[in-house]
Amino acid sequence: MMIDTAYILIPALPFAAFLIIALGSRLFGESSHRLAIPAVWASFILSVFACIDVYRNGARSIPLYTLIESGSLTVEASLYVDAITVMLLLLVTGVSSLVHVFSSRYMQADPRYARFFAVIALFTSAMVMLVMSANLLMLFMFWEIMGLCSYLLISHWSRLRSACDAATKAYLVNAVADIGLAFGIYLTWATFGTLDIQTILSAAPSFADQTVNLLGFLGLDWQVPILSVIALLLFMGPIGKSAQIPLHVWLPFAMEAPTPVSALIHAATMVKAGVYLLIRMGPLYLLAPEIMTVVAIIGGLTALFAAVVALTQFDAKRILAYSTISQLGFMVLACGVGAYGAAIFHL
């Protein structure tokens, strides 16, 4: 029970820091980092212990409570922690801890100092919950919270018109991609009758021969494997979040954000969420080889295109932005050819 509590504290500590700073921003002001930094560092230390526990004892499932119970739909709020999860936990909490420390000096004298630390603490908590989520609905909820935090952080210097425009572009582009992801999650539930990721992955082989008529509403017949449709719709999320062609346009403009935001969200954590989703749903993608080909082609094109564009840039942050897009393309390409180990190592 104490071990389960330690797992729950990994996302809970940054979230508690967010609540306290947000509600007491006038009280804490320029001392807000004194709450945020210890909370995130504590999450990192707990992530190290989680890594050791998973290495010794294997994957762990932690039920919390029933989130939704309506008709045939029952969604249990629960955490699932395995080797992939703890690797992402170490990445997210480790990088976030360093960014918090750096921000305490970089953002000094900023009039919205407390707001900044509240939002990056919320972002860290949301990213941690995303990688620990045991079902697709929870994953989608925190996926959207991350998108909101990204919007707030890119537009942090709202006195600059360019920052506001960049934030709007990032939010709208990701919103378009998230529509496809939402439809993919709905179709997954309609097909499998559950949103639990491990249950879906274990049941997926039995649905390999099932098809759906995509043109039935027009009175036509076009039978397509249901797993291919699900895989393609789910891939819409990573195309937006991980800045793949053609939805890569938001990331270079997002560098209008303060430098710590670029380091935390647009290089190290949020953009990796799409790659994480591909890796997590890997067994399902292996049953849809034609979609894996699409994933590989988009990843390869993105890697090549962004690397070439980076050669033409003169602004350092834009060079880094296109370099990030290119490296994400390599990760997506690795997922598309089934080299998930290589994708994790690259990530």
Protein Blocks (a to p, Z undefined) as FASTA:
>chain_A
ZZmmmmmmmmmmmmmmmmmmmmmmmmnmmmmmmmmmmmmmmmmmmmmmmmmmmmmnopad
ddfbdfbdghjbccdddddddfklmmmmmmmmmmmmmmmmmmmmmmgoiaklmmmmmmmm
mmmmmmmmmmmpcbfklmmmmmmmmmmmmmmmmmmmmmbmklmmmmmmmmmmmmmmmmmm
mmmmmmmmmmnopabfklmmmmmmmmmmpccdfklmnopacdddfklmmmmmmmmmmmmm
nopafklmmmmmmmmpcfklmmmmmmmmmmmmmmmmmmmmmmmmmmmmmlmmmmmmmmmm
mmmmmmmmmmmpmbfklmmmmmmmmmmmmmmmmmmnopamlmmmmZZ
